[in-house]
Amino acid sequence: MFNVFFLARRKNRRAVVLWFLLSCTASVSVMGQSRGIWTLEDSIRRAVEIAPEIRSAQATVNARRGALQQAGVWPNPQIELRADDRIGKDAGTGGTDFTQFAISQPLPLSGRIGYQKAVAGAGLDAAQAEQSYQKIRLETQVAQRYHSMQLAWERLRLAEERLQLADDLQNTGRRRAQAGELSDLERLRMDLIREAAQQALNSAEGAYNEALSRFRVYLELPGEATPRLTSLQPFGLVHALEQLQAGLTNHPALLAAKHRVEAARSGVDLARAERLPDISLRVFREQDLLNGRRQDVTGIGLGITIPLWDRNSGRIGEVRSQVIEGQSELEVLERNLESRLQQSFLNLNQLIKQGEHYRTRVFQPAQKVFELTRKAYANGEVEILSVIDANNTYFDAHERYLELLQKAWLEAADLRLAAGRALVLTEQDTDNE
């Protein structure tokens, strides 16, 4: 069973089945991984667990969450204690006494706390959206390495098949040679087919081992781990371009930019509020000498900061510029995302058409011709040159078909990035919704 990520349709609004495999379902991947099978989803989950950029993005989210919590807190009150020696002097004995106790509380009546919370809240939303975008970018990087390893593995299997067929052909040639039906030239050419197949296998093994090593390092797998991957198979559906375009409003990169603009706009309101005078309420109780007697006195006072020199004009101008800058960046990002989405969609559909045409018009006919030619040669109906030609045509066509499949898979990963859609949902994704 496989996941279906996209659903495509032609201009006549009929669904078109795409022939690229995107991934196995989570249930299959969990069960299969215990048997050494790694799906794209397995690889993504592993990468998310170990990727430093994901940890960094999560740390940023935690920091923004702490900033939001702090933004809703009132300023702390201040306690004052004052001592003097007036009692000692009056009594003629000397000494020191506490003569005043006061509590002062700043009063944020300008609304700045609300604006601070708005700035911090938008900052948290931006960080969460950026974290989601970082994860989709990571998925794309994992897909590139996974599909590259897939192609190397498929080429290795093809090279093994090629060598096996060459051995079978060579055995057939030996039987014909014993019967006196094979010339020395034909036997030499047959040996060349076998040697070419062996060289192709050696090259495929080297490429696969290199891809495997890179895959191990990237996912921090043990050096002895040899994960088996899902095969390149034509499968899957893709959404219509109109549906993908409609979903761009929820693209995490776009959401992050929008929230940054919101934070800047709230910053303008905050800067304006900070220009208003600060008020502080002060309540005190002290002992004082009245008519030669020491008495307790309670009082209340208000303090106000006069914005005479600092009217926060520079800060207001700064955040206004940030709003303009952020809005401009948002508009550019919207255009770029739309363009990237359309181009990736067109590329994918072009690869689909190209691959399907190649499969039906080149690969399958070449496979059929190769099978018939081998049988004909075994029956002595054709010469070795026909077998060589059919052999080369078939394996070249097969390898080309595998390359087209891999390109489609890679383009599918780019399309997910352009559409802002994650292939694998994580706990963080659920929390951010």
Stockholm file with secondary structure:
# STOCKHOLM 1.0

chainA/1-433         MFNVFFLARRKNRRAVVLWFLLSCTASVSVMGQSRGIWTLEDSIRRAVEIAPEIRSAQATVNARRGALQQAGVWPNPQIELRADDRIGKDAGTGGTDFTQFAISQPLPLSGRIGYQKAVAGAGLDAAQAEQSYQKIRLETQVAQRYHSMQLAWERLRLAEERLQLADDLQNTGRRRAQAGELSDLERLRMDLIREAAQQALNSAEGAYNEALSRFRVYLELPGEATPRLTSLQPFGLVHALEQLQAGLTNHPALLAAKHRVEAARSGVDLARAERLPDISLRVFREQDLLNGRRQDVTGIGLGITIPLWDRNSGRIGEVRSQVIEGQSELEVLERNLESRLQQSFLNLNQLIKQGEHYRTRVFQPAQKVFELTRKAYANGEVEILSVIDANNTYFDAHERYLELLQKAWLEAADLRLAAGRALVLTEQDTDNE
#=GR chainA/1-433 SS CBCCCCCEECTTSCEEBCCCCCCBCHHHHHHHHTTTEECHHHHHHHHHHHCHHHHHHHHHHHHHHHHHHHHTCCCCCEEEEEEESHHHHHHTSCCCEEEEEEEEEEECTTSHHHHHHHHHHHHHHHHHHHHHHHHHHHHHHHHHHHHHHHHHHHHHHHHHHHHHHHHHHHHHHHHHHHTTCCCHHHHHHHHHHHHHHHHHHHHHHHHHHHHHHHHHHHHTCCTTCCCEECCCCCCCBCCCHHHHHHGGGGCHHHHHHHHHHHHHHHHHHHHHHHTSCCEEEEEEEEEEEETTEEEEEEEEEEEECCCSSCCCHHHHHHHHHHHHHHHHHHHHHHHHHHHHHHHHHHHHHHHHHHHHHHIIIIIHHHHHHHHHHHHHHHTTCSCHHHHHHHHHHHHHHHHHHHHHHHHHHHHHHHHHHHHTCCSSCCHHHHHHC
#=GC SS_cons         CBCCCCCEECTTSCEEBCCCCCCBCHHHHHHHHTTTEECHHHHHHHHHHHCHHHHHHHHHHHHHHHHHHHHTCCCCCEEEEEEESHHHHHHTSCCCEEEEEEEEEEECTTSHHHHHHHHHHHHHHHHHHHHHHHHHHHHHHHHHHHHHHHHHHHHHHHHHHHHHHHHHHHHHHHHHHHTTCCCHHHHHHHHHHHHHHHHHHHHHHHHHHHHHHHHHHHHTCCTTCCCEECCCCCCCBCCCHHHHHHGGGGCHHHHHHHHHHHHHHHHHHHHHHHTSCCEEEEEEEEEEEETTEEEEEEEEEEEECCCSSCCCHHHHHHHHHHHHHHHHHHHHHHHHHHHHHHHHHHHHHHHHHHHHHHIIIIIHHHHHHHHHHHHHHHTTCSCHHHHHHHHHHHHHHHHHHHHHHHHHHHHHHHHHHHHTCCSSCCHHHHHHC
//
